[in-house]
Protein backbone atom coordinates (compact mmCIF):
# COMPACT_ATOMS: atom_id res chain seq x y z
CA UNK A 1 0.00 0.00 0.00
CA UNK A 2 1.17 3.52 -0.79
CA UNK A 3 1.12 5.81 2.26
CA UNK A 4 0.75 9.60 2.52
CA UNK A 5 -0.51 12.12 5.04
CA UNK A 6 -3.95 11.78 3.42
CA UNK A 7 -4.37 8.04 4.11
CA UNK A 8 -2.20 7.38 7.18
CA UNK A 9 -3.13 7.22 10.85
CA UNK A 10 -2.82 10.69 12.39
CA UNK A 11 -2.42 11.90 15.94
CA UNK A 12 -1.67 15.19 17.70
CA UNK A 13 1.12 15.46 20.25
CA UNK A 14 2.61 18.21 22.39
CA UNK A 15 1.35 21.71 21.64
CA UNK A 16 -0.60 21.26 18.35
CA UNK A 17 2.07 19.13 16.65
CA UNK A 18 0.94 16.58 14.04
CA UNK A 19 2.18 13.09 13.30
CA UNK A 20 1.26 10.75 10.45
CA UNK A 21 2.32 7.10 10.81
CA UNK A 22 3.69 5.99 7.42
CA UNK A 23 5.05 2.67 8.74
CA UNK A 24 4.90 1.06 12.16
CA UNK A 25 6.28 -2.45 12.42
CA UNK A 26 8.32 -3.99 15.24
CA UNK A 27 11.58 -3.30 13.38
CA UNK A 28 10.87 0.05 11.70
CA UNK A 29 8.81 3.15 12.40
CA UNK A 30 8.50 6.00 9.89
CA UNK A 31 6.50 9.10 10.79
CA UNK A 32 5.98 12.41 9.04
CA UNK A 33 5.62 15.18 11.60
CA UNK A 34 4.74 18.86 11.60
CA UNK A 35 5.58 21.37 14.35
CA UNK A 36 4.24 24.93 14.48
CA UNK A 37 6.68 27.77 15.19
CA UNK A 38 7.82 27.95 18.80
CA UNK A 39 7.01 24.35 19.79
CA UNK A 40 9.20 21.62 21.28
CA UNK A 41 8.90 18.09 22.58
CA UNK A 42 10.00 16.94 26.04
CA UNK A 43 13.50 15.69 26.81
CA UNK A 44 13.55 11.88 26.55
CA UNK A 45 15.57 8.87 25.47
CA UNK A 46 15.02 5.48 23.86
CA UNK A 47 16.64 2.36 25.32
CA UNK A 48 16.74 0.42 22.03
CA UNK A 49 15.78 2.62 19.11
CA UNK A 50 18.18 4.47 16.85
CA UNK A 51 16.52 7.43 15.11
CA UNK A 52 17.10 9.55 12.02
CA UNK A 53 15.40 12.93 11.67
CA UNK A 54 15.22 14.15 8.05
CA UNK A 55 14.03 17.73 7.62
CA UNK A 56 11.55 18.22 4.76
CA UNK A 57 10.68 21.89 5.37
CA UNK A 58 11.99 24.53 7.74
CA UNK A 59 14.79 24.42 10.30
CA UNK A 60 14.92 22.13 13.33
CA UNK A 61 16.94 22.48 16.49
CA UNK A 62 17.83 19.19 18.14
CA UNK A 63 19.34 18.96 21.57
CA UNK A 64 21.28 15.70 21.95
CA UNK A 65 23.14 14.97 25.18
CA UNK A 66 23.20 18.69 26.05
CA UNK A 67 24.57 19.72 22.63
CA UNK A 68 22.61 21.93 20.22
CA UNK A 69 22.37 21.04 16.51
CA UNK A 70 20.65 23.13 13.82
CA UNK A 71 19.35 20.92 11.00
CA UNK A 72 18.00 22.54 7.83
CA UNK A 73 15.71 21.39 5.03
CA UNK A 74 17.36 18.57 3.06
CA UNK A 75 19.60 17.57 5.99
CA UNK A 76 19.38 14.75 8.52
CA UNK A 77 20.76 13.85 11.93
CA UNK A 78 21.08 10.47 13.68
CA UNK A 79 20.44 9.80 17.35
CA UNK A 80 21.88 6.71 19.01
CA UNK A 81 20.01 4.67 21.64
CA UNK A 82 20.21 5.97 25.24
CA UNK A 83 20.95 9.53 24.02
CA UNK A 84 18.94 12.23 25.82
CA UNK A 85 17.29 14.37 23.15
CA UNK A 86 14.40 16.50 21.95
CA UNK A 87 13.46 18.39 18.80
CA UNK A 88 12.43 22.04 18.84
CA UNK A 89 11.12 24.53 16.30
CA UNK A 90 12.72 27.80 17.39
CA UNK A 91 11.95 29.54 14.09
CA UNK A 92 8.94 31.60 13.01
CA UNK A 93 8.02 29.07 10.30
CA UNK A 94 6.39 25.66 10.31
CA UNK A 95 8.72 22.65 10.56
CA UNK A 96 8.06 19.37 8.75
CA UNK A 97 10.24 16.27 8.99
CA UNK A 98 10.48 12.49 8.85
CA UNK A 99 11.48 10.55 11.94
CA UNK A 100 12.70 7.03 11.20
CA UNK A 101 13.24 4.67 14.13
CA UNK A 102 14.72 1.18 14.24
CA UNK A 103 13.41 -0.74 16.03
CA UNK A 104 10.09 1.01 16.60
CA UNK A 105 9.91 3.39 19.58
CA UNK A 106 6.63 1.79 20.68
CA UNK A 107 7.00 1.24 24.47
CA UNK A 108 10.60 2.55 24.22
CA UNK A 109 10.37 6.17 25.37
CA UNK A 110 11.64 7.34 28.75
CA UNK A 111 10.81 10.95 29.69
CA UNK A 112 13.54 12.77 31.60
CA UNK A 113 12.63 15.13 34.43
CA UNK A 114 14.73 18.31 34.39
PyMOL commands that set and color helices and strands:
alter all, ss='L'
color gray80, all
select strands_A, chain A and resi 9-13+17-24+29-35+44-45+50-57+59-64+67-72+76-79+85-88+95-102+110-111
alter strands_A, ss='S'
color yellow, strands_A
deselect
rebuild
show_as cartoon
